[in-house]
Amino acid sequence: MELWSLAQVDQWLDWVHDRHDEFDYRYISFAYLAARVPDPRDDEITLTVEPDGGVVLQAGNDDRGLRLANDDERTQFVDHLQRRYCRDRYPSMREWEQARHADFLEEAQWRYGR
């Protein structure tokens, strides 16, 4: 399977949400951070820097990966995440991630108690 492209970013984000369920916000947050500072990394998101300057983000071993071809595409990706997740509700991706984490903890407490 070929890599997702920037034109398919919403499909890739939907895949991340479906695949990673209640931890999806962590993958999205790490993708945002990785795209802003494209250093190779391997945590929730694996970022690979390609010889031509492009980067590939992967959300787990079974992800075919999202390829961002250059700095312009990385900037567009970061801006897209801010528009999609922050909207008018959150001033930053950090605050969005913190709100999602609080929701996760609240649901975990409801499900499993203290």
N, C-alpha and C positions, 0 to 999 in steps of 0.2 A: 504494500500500500504506500502511496506517495504521501509526503508530508502535507499537513494543512498549510494553507497560505494565509496571508493577512486578509485576503478577500473572504476567507472562510472563518474568520476569527469568532464570530458568534456561534458557529457550529462547533468549533473547538471548545469554547466556553461551556456550551450546553453539554458536550461530552464530559467535560470535567465535572460539572454539577451532577450528571447522572452517575458517573463512575465512582465519585468520591463522596457522594451523599452528604452526611452531616459534617464531614471534614473539608468539603469543597471550598469553603471560605479561606482555609489555610493555603490551599493550592493556588487560588486566585491571588491572594495577598503575596505569596512568594513569587508568582509569575510577574506581578507588578514590580516588585523589588528587583528581581533579576533583570528585567528588561530595562530598568532605569540605569543600572550599573552592570554592564554585560561582562562580568567576570565568570569564568567557569565555576559551576557549583553543582552540588549533588545533595539535595535534601528533598523536601516535598516536590520541588521542581528541579529537574536537571537542566542546566543550561550549557550548551556546547557552542563554542565559538568556532565558526568555520573559517578556512583559509582565506575566503573572499571577503571576510568581515561580517557575513551574515551570522545569525544565531538561531539555534533550535532550542525551543522550550519543550520539555516533556514532563507530563504529570503522571509519573509512574512508568513501570517497565512495559506495560501494554499500550502505552500511548505512542501513536506513530509520530507525533511531534508537530509543533507549530513553527514554521520557518519564517523568520523576519529577515529580509534580505539585506537591510542596511540601517543606518542610524535613523533615517526618515521613517522607515517602517516601525522601528522600535518606538519612536516618538508617537506615531499614530496609534500604536497598540496601547501605550500608557494612557494617552488621551482618551481612547475608546473605553478603557477600563474605568477611568474616572467618570465619564459620562454615563456608562451603563450602571455602575454600582453606587456612585455618590449622589448623582442627580442633584436636586436641591436639598436633600435631606442631610447629607454629611459633607463637611467642608474638606475632608481628605480621605484617601484610601486607608490611612491609619485609623481614623475614627470609624470608618465603615467596618474594618476588620475587628476593632474592639467591640463594636455593637454586635456583630455576628458571633463573636466569642462569648459575649455575655448571654446571648440567646441560647447558644450551645450549652453553657453551664446551667442555665435555668431549665432547659429541657432535660438535661442529665439528672438534675436534682429531682425534677418531677417524676422521671422514669424510675430512678434507682434510690431515691431518698438520699439522706446524708451519708 
